[in-house]
């Protein structure tokens, strides 16, 4: 599209259609930069430039949410992204491949986010891989359960691109120290 984004549609007979789009909006640049003040570089730019080899796993049972997260992290941020439609698939993928970060939906059939995180944490080499909960609920009620299961942080739904990019960048940097 003209605005550097993408569009798509997910359609299910009898259920309806969801149309979605992403676009890149410019920020108004402030004219003066104080001497010595570091210029703000958006997380998206840093991810694109420096973290293209990072492997991310998106675990989400709803196709549209998976697609949107994939668009943001792969198409826009240029990261290597695999997708799992439930917790069991996620655990199987993690057993075969080392991810740099996992975005984990909380509510899923089969194996929910908590159970999947617990299982992944038992895999050798997954002790300190950042796992971010993706949840529509206020985090507070889930917070203790998430942390206790071994999650590092959470991102609210609906997911705002800038917030996602900043959180992914923060945790990838932190885990590489």
N, C-alpha and C positions, 0 to 999 in steps of 0.2 A: 504494500500500500504506500501511498505518498508520504505517510507519516512514519515510515520505518517500522511498521507493525505487521500483524498478521490477523487473519479472520478465520473463522471456522464455524461449523455447525455439527451438532450431535443430535441425531434424530432417532427416536424409538417409537415404533408403531404402537398406537393406543396410548402412549404417554405424552407425546408432544415433542417439540424441538427446542433446543437451546442454541441460540446464536451468540457468538462471543467475538470480541476483538481486543487486540492490544495496540497501543500506539505510543510512539516516543514523543514526549512533549519537552520542548526546550525550557530551561530555567532562565529567568531574567538574571543576567550577570551583573554584579555590582561593579561600578566603574573603578573604584579605588581599592587597591590591596595595600594594607598597611605594610610598611617595610618589615621584613622578617616574619610576617604572618604567613603560615602555609596556606596555599590555595586549596580549597575543598575539592577533592576528586570524588565523584560519585562511586559508590561501591560497584555498580554495574561496570563502569569503565575499568576498575582495578581487576575485577573478575575476568573480564574479556582479555585484558593485557597479560595478566600474570598467572591465571589459574585454569587455563584451558585444558590442562591434562588431568584435572581433578575429576574423580569418579563419584557421582552422587546417585543415591537410590531413592526414588520416590515410591512410597508405599501408600496406596489410596485405592479404596474399592469403587469409588465413583469415577466413571470414565471421563466426564467433563472436567472434574477437578484435577485428575491425573494429567489430562491434556494441557490444561492451563499451566500447571506447575512445570510440565515439560517445556512448553513454549518459553516460559520465563527463564528457566535454568539452562536449557540447551540452546534454543534458537536465539534468545536475546543475550544471555550471559556467556554462551559458548562453552559450557561445561559438558563433560561426558555424563550422560544420564541414562540409567536403566529404570524400568518401571515394574512394580509388583502390584497385582490387584488385590492381594490379601497378605496377611501376616505369615502364612505358611510359605508362600512363594518367596517372600522377603527373606525368611530364615534360610531357605534353600540357596538363594542367590548369594547371601552373605557367607555361606559355608564354602562357596566356590570362588569368591572374589573379594578382595579387600576394597571396601569403599572408603572414601575420605570423609563422607558425611551421609547421614540418612534422614530423610524427612518422613516422619511416621504419623499416619492418620491414627486417631484414637479409637474411633468406633468402626469396627469391621467385623463381618461374619467370620466364621472359622476361628481365627486367632486375632484378637484385638491388639491395639498398639502396645498396651502394657505387657501382655503375654509375649508378643513378638520381640519386644525390647529385651525382656528377661532372657529369652532364648538366645538372642544375638549376643548378649553380654557374656554368655558362657562359651562362645566360640573363641578359640585362642586368637590373639591379635585384635580382638574387638573390645578390649578393656577400656580404651579411651577414645574410640571413634565417636565424634559428636552425633547424638541422636536428638532431633528436634521434633517435639510433638506438634501435630497440626490439629487444632481443635476449635470447634465453633463455640464450645462452652467457655465460660469465664474460667481462667486457668486455676484460680484459687481452690475450687473444689477438687480439681484433679491434681493440683500441684504436688502434694505430698506423695500421691500414688505414682506420679510421673518420675519424680526425683528418686523415690525409693526403688523404682523399677530400673533406674539407671539412665533416665533421659536427662539431657543437659539444659534444655530450654524449650520454649514453645512459641509457635507462631499462630496467631488467631486467624480464623476464617471469617469472612472472605480474606484471601491473602492479597496484601498490597505489595506490588513488585519491589518498590524501594525498600520496604521493611524486610522482605525476604532476602534481597541481595545483601543488605547490611548484615543480617543475622548469619547468613551462610559465610560471608567473608570473615566476620568476627570469629566464628567457630573453627573455620578451616585454618586461619592464621594461628589461633590459640593452640590447636592440636598439633601444629607443626613446630612449636617452640621447643 
